[in-house]
């Protein structure tokens, strides 16, 4: 497989397998950026070489998250201990980033949600490796549930659920993509997955899209909505909608009133934290904007995270 450089600087580089999934740009902002063109509407490229150890750490974060292993250190020197995953996201360590995104999910971010009883849940799934499954349980605790947000994030769900002895969840609207799920969310009403964890059906991106909200704090939004670094606001990927943008706008409007959260934790796009009242205000604004978006053909290259 090719590892042609897509930049012309020595040291760190991004090869031409990049999927334009945005992960590397999220984890190493200012070091890795967007470059237009190519089969995926753009790609990541190294903007500058690191100047501090903290910047080196950010680049290793990006490298170990990248689904195609397109981010390379100088001379492919993968330092022992450079893989930080699973990595705590919030100060309390309630949410852990899994890293090691899977090409089959187009590089979607997956998460571990730790619960007060020393168990945990996985939201969407990273690349499958038995060693990773063991590492996640060692760090997060016994994983009881694997929650799938929608049909194009289902890869490796069965493998991880079986490795953990966990229940695999999906909404009936996307059940055809994972017919071996153990637990099926039905209809439009919220469903309690476990204490403090609620599944909210959120159709639009796909018919079975679901967001999972924990403790009125953490919102795992899949591809329903995300924090846009370019817009500095909540946004939907209106050019990548498989069900209906009209339905998605209605889900956002309903979610603006029904959901309480501080962290938006998407599959694609950036995660971000704001006070719950401000997040509600941002959701209401997104609902108004999304109601004006036209239906259009799917075009990954038009998404600007």
Residue pairs with C-beta under 8 A, 6 or more apart in sequence:
1 17
2 15
2 16
2 17
3 15
3 16
3 17
3 70
3 72
4 15
4 16
5 13
5 14
5 15
5 16
6 13
6 14
6 15
6 16
6 18
6 35
6 43
6 44
6 45
7 13
7 14
7 35
7 45
7 46
9 46
9 48
9 49
10 49
10 74
11 46
11 49
11 73
11 74
12 31
12 46
12 49
12 50
12 59
12 71
12 72
12 73
12 74
13 46
13 71
13 72
14 24
14 32
14 43
14 44
14 45
14 46
14 70
14 71
14 72
15 68
15 70
15 72
16 38
16 43
16 70
17 68
17 69
17 70
18 24
18 38
18 40
18 43
18 44
18 66
18 68
18 70
19 40
19 67
19 68
19 70
19 103
19 106
19 107
20 34
20 38
20 40
20 41
20 42
20 43
20 44
20 300
20 301
21 67
21 101
21 106
21 107
21 108
21 268
22 44
22 107
22 268
22 269
22 270
22 305
23 62
23 65
23 66
23 67
23 101
23 107
23 109
24 32
24 44
24 62
24 63
24 65
24 66
24 70
24 71
25 32
25 33
25 34
25 44
25 62
25 229
25 305
26 229
26 270
26 271
26 305
27 58
27 61
27 62
27 65
28 55
28 58
28 59
28 61
28 62
29 229
30 47
30 48
31 46
31 47
31 48
31 50
31 55
31 58
31 59
31 62
32 44
32 45
32 46
32 47
32 59
32 62
32 71
33 44
33 45
33 47
34 42
34 43
34 44
34 45
35 42
35 43
35 44
35 45
36 42
37 43
40 300
40 301
41 299
41 300
41 301
41 302
41 303
42 301
44 70
44 71
50 56
50 58
50 59
57 84
59 71
59 73
60 73
60 79
60 82
60 83
60 84
61 84
61 87
61 99
62 71
63 69
63 71
63 72
63 73
63 78
63 82
64 82
64 83
64 84
64 85
64 99
64 100
65 85
65 97
65 99
65 100
65 101
65 109
66 101
66 107
67 101
67 102
67 103
67 105
67 106
67 107
67 127
68 103
68 107
73 79
73 82
83 99
84 99
85 96
85 97
85 98
85 99
85 100
85 135
86 96
86 97
86 98
86 99
86 112
86 135
86 136
86 139
86 140
87 96
87 97
87 99
88 95
88 96
88 97
89 95
89 96
89 97
89 111
89 263
89 265
89 271
90 263
90 273
93 114
94 113
94 114
94 214
94 215
94 217
94 218
95 111
95 112
95 113
95 114
95 218
95 263
95 265
96 111
96 112
96 114
96 136
96 139
96 140
97 109
97 111
98 109
98 110
98 111
98 112
98 122
98 125
98 126
98 132
98 136
99 126
100 126
100 127
100 129
100 132
101 107
101 108
101 109
101 110
101 126
101 127
102 108
102 125
102 126
102 127
102 128
102 155
102 156
103 127
104 155
104 156
105 124
105 125
105 152
105 153
105 155
105 267
106 152
106 268
107 268
108 124
108 152
108 153
108 223
108 267
108 268
109 124
109 265
109 266
109 267
109 268
109 271
110 122
110 123
110 124
110 125
110 126
110 153
110 267
111 122
111 123
111 124
111 220
111 265
112 120
112 121
112 122
112 123
112 136
112 139
112 140
112 143
113 120
113 121
113 122
113 123
113 197
113 214
113 218
113 220
114 120
114 140
114 141
115 121
115 141
115 194
115 195
115 196
115 197
116 195
118 141
118 142
119 141
119 142
119 143
119 144
120 136
120 137
120 140
120 141
120 142
120 143
120 144
121 143
121 144
121 145
121 146
121 147
121 193
121 194
121 197
122 136
122 143
122 145
122 146
122 147
122 160
122 164
122 166
123 147
123 149
123 212
123 220
123 265
124 147
124 148
124 149
124 153
124 220
124 222
124 267
125 146
125 148
125 153
125 155
125 156
125 157
125 159
125 160
126 132
126 156
127 156
128 155
128 156
128 159
128 160
130 163
133 159
133 160
133 163
133 164
136 143
137 143
137 164
142 164
143 160
143 164
143 166
144 164
144 166
144 167
144 194
145 166
145 167
145 168
145 169
145 183
145 193
145 194
146 157
146 160
146 161
146 164
146 166
146 167
146 168
146 169
147 169
147 193
147 199
147 210
147 212
147 220
148 154
148 157
148 168
148 169
148 170
148 174
148 178
148 181
148 210
149 209
149 210
149 211
149 212
149 220
149 221
149 222
149 223
149 224
149 267
150 171
150 174
150 205
150 206
150 208
150 209
150 210
150 222
150 223
150 224
151 174
151 176
151 177
151 178
151 206
151 208
151 242
152 177
152 206
152 223
152 242
153 222
153 223
153 267
154 170
154 174
154 177
154 178
157 168
157 170
157 178
157 181
158 168
158 178
158 180
160 166
161 167
161 168
161 182
167 182
167 183
168 178
168 180
168 181
168 182
168 183
169 181
169 182
169 183
169 184
169 185
169 193
169 199
170 177
170 178
170 181
170 184
170 185
170 208
170 210
171 184
171 185
171 186
171 199
171 201
171 208
171 209
171 210
172 184
172 185
172 186
172 187
172 208
173 201
173 203
173 206
173 207
173 208
173 209
174 206
174 207
174 208
174 209
175 181
175 184
175 208
185 191
185 199
185 201
185 210
187 201
188 201
188 203
189 201
190 198
190 199
190 200
190 201
190 258
191 198
191 199
192 198
192 199
193 199
193 212
196 214
196 215
197 212
197 213
197 214
197 215
198 212
198 213
198 214
199 210
199 211
199 212
200 210
200 211
200 212
200 213
200 255
200 258
200 259
201 208
201 209
201 210
202 209
202 210
202 211
202 221
202 222
202 224
202 251
202 255
203 209
203 243
203 244
203 247
203 248
203 251
204 224
204 236
204 241
204 243
204 244
204 245
204 246
204 247
204 248
204 249
204 250
204 251
204 252
205 222
205 223
205 224
205 236
205 237
205 240
205 241
205 242
205 243
205 248
206 223
206 242
206 243
207 242
207 243
209 222
209 223
209 224
209 243
209 251
210 222
211 219
211 220
211 221
211 222
211 224
211 255
211 259
212 219
212 220
213 219
213 220
213 259
213 260
213 261
214 220
216 260
216 261
216 276
217 261
217 262
217 263
217 276
218 261
218 262
218 263
218 265
219 259
219 261
219 263
219 264
219 265
220 265
220 266
221 264
221 265
221 266
221 267
222 266
222 267
223 237
223 240
223 266
223 267
223 268
224 236
224 248
224 251
224 252
224 266
225 234
225 235
225 236
225 252
225 264
225 266
225 283
225 286
226 234
226 235
226 236
226 237
226 264
226 266
226 267
226 268
226 269
226 270
226 305
227 233
227 234
227 235
227 264
227 266
227 269
227 270
227 271
227 272
228 234
228 235
228 269
228 270
228 304
228 305
229 270
229 305
230 304
230 305
231 304
233 282
233 285
233 286
234 264
234 279
234 282
234 283
234 285
234 286
235 269
235 286
236 245
236 248
236 249
236 252
236 286
236 290
236 293
237 268
237 269
237 303
238 245
238 290
238 293
238 296
239 296
239 298
239 299
239 300
239 302
239 303
240 298
240 299
240 300
240 303
241 248
241 295
241 296
241 298
242 298
244 295
245 290
245 293
245 294
245 295
245 296
246 295
248 290
249 287
249 290
249 291
249 293
252 283
252 286
252 287
252 290
253 284
253 287
253 291
255 283
255 287
256 280
256 283
256 284
256 286
256 287
257 280
259 280
259 283
260 276
260 280
261 276
261 279
262 273
262 274
262 275
262 276
262 279
263 271
263 272
263 273
264 271
264 272
264 279
265 271
268 303
268 305
269 305
270 305
274 282
